[in-house]
């Protein structure tokens, strides 16, 4: 029989979580990148309240934290990985991966020229030499062909981004690394930044299985969230895992470390989220295919994203491109006109990192001339809203709004 405490917790949870949302309009606008990439249910609230209630005894508090270990275990199982370490953020995960390389002066790390700047600042922060490479013009992920042109005897790692919800070509990148081994450390380690690809798949595996390590973010915009911040590192390499665990859990006899662990509250929410991740990604995918069909019919001049054979796109972003003649100023005009006139926001995710003002990358000597493919994508890219809770009416409104927006910039 349900206890009075459990009944009270469930009653509170049902009151807190909304069940309906108004349709997208100028009165109820939506950004291109939803502020909550997934969504919460009463189950997460119940889990939070249960943990809080169990921690009120002053003799117990928030330790021990069995929920953290259970979350790591479930996440490792979901991705098919041998090991997982939960940490405070995706940025922390990136930093720990770079620390685990023990980079020396002159060591190079190759990474895609366009991504969120945090990917690249993690390399710079550990003293690595950042080497940028072009995006593939179809997948918008790192081009293995361009990596092969830029890899040298000093390359220690390839920090690739599984961008927009689509896996990067890990197998191809590992083949490139094998053909150009470092004289001391062997083939460059292929590390995946999967901040935007939790739940995506690649050649029969989940993102997080392949590569030396994979790094996840549970920030509030991501596909799995743990109260606004959080992250995870997965790997099949026991030695790498020992290093990561030491770095994030006060070190070991062999390695230095500090405290990068998440709290039991975050882990309790993560346990609920991971249980429903697959079905939520499926809902997102269903909406993505509907919107792609609408856009193909109503806005045929824009370039639509694809899902290559053998890949399972999580559609974190539905990255489209305007025609070449609309690149730059006209694309920017579309970004401004859409939310103001239709309530539909668009996002560019992301520009080449050297374009971001106020960041160290802006002053490192990179330029569009070095990366013509990526620069072109950066001038033409945009993404309309994509979410598992968008209704058919919302999707229709997004498609009609883009049609109107394209008509508007065509006249400029």
Secondary structure as GFF3:
##gff-version 3
##sequence-region A 1 412
A	DSSP	alpha_helix	4	16	.	.	.	ID=ss1
A	DSSP	alpha_helix	42	54	.	.	.	ID=ss2
A	DSSP	alpha_helix	66	79	.	.	.	ID=ss3
A	DSSP	beta_strand	83	87	.	.	.	ID=ss4
A	DSSP	alpha_helix	90	100	.	.	.	ID=ss5
A	DSSP	beta_strand	108	112	.	.	.	ID=ss6
A	DSSP	alpha_helix	117	125	.	.	.	ID=ss7
A	DSSP	beta_strand	129	133	.	.	.	ID=ss8
A	DSSP	alpha_helix	144	150	.	.	.	ID=ss9
A	DSSP	beta_strand	155	161	.	.	.	ID=ss10
A	DSSP	three_ten_helix	163	165	.	.	.	ID=ss11
A	DSSP	alpha_helix	170	179	.	.	.	ID=ss12
A	DSSP	beta_strand	189	193	.	.	.	ID=ss13
A	DSSP	beta_strand	201	202	.	.	.	ID=ss14
A	DSSP	beta_strand	205	206	.	.	.	ID=ss15
A	DSSP	beta_strand	213	217	.	.	.	ID=ss16
A	DSSP	beta_strand	231	235	.	.	.	ID=ss17
A	DSSP	alpha_helix	238	248	.	.	.	ID=ss18
A	DSSP	alpha_helix	264	298	.	.	.	ID=ss19
A	DSSP	beta_strand	311	312	.	.	.	ID=ss20
A	DSSP	beta_strand	318	321	.	.	.	ID=ss21
A	DSSP	three_ten_helix	324	326	.	.	.	ID=ss22
A	DSSP	alpha_helix	329	342	.	.	.	ID=ss23
A	DSSP	three_ten_helix	353	355	.	.	.	ID=ss24
A	DSSP	three_ten_helix	360	363	.	.	.	ID=ss25
A	DSSP	three_ten_helix	368	370	.	.	.	ID=ss26
A	DSSP	alpha_helix	372	380	.	.	.	ID=ss27
A	DSSP	beta_strand	381	384	.	.	.	ID=ss28
A	DSSP	alpha_helix	392	410	.	.	.	ID=ss29
###
